[in-house]
Amino acid sequence: MTRKGDVRDTPVEFDGALGFGDVFYFVCIDAYEKLEPLYIQFKEKYHCIFQTEIYSGEQWLEIVPKSVSKANAILQLKEELGIEYIVAFGDGKNDIEMFEIADESYAVENAVDELKAIATGIIESNDSDGVAKWLYNKFYTII
């Protein structure tokens, strides 16, 4: 698998660049045995997601500040926009907190088992446009 052209590939341009801003996102991709010690070292200080990526099968370690998560972003938008009801869709471990705060949550068929276990329902896979079909079926009759 190649990462050439991957929009998530944002190399640090100079030594001091890591100190800019309050939000950062590191993803480390390597063997489980190499990443596990990093996960153990950083999991108390940072918000870490340690998982096998479901599309590539690669081991990933995602590291962000403790306060950064999809759930926290949704709660902030909910408050700022006056949203009353949250429906979430996901496929990976990094969606678990978002599912926990949502009023309804739908895991795609190809999602990790941990997410499926807490979902309101299971919908078709990403490869079958499961989210788009759910939205169409839910809201088409309203239009």
Disulfide bonds with the S-S distance in Angstrom:
none
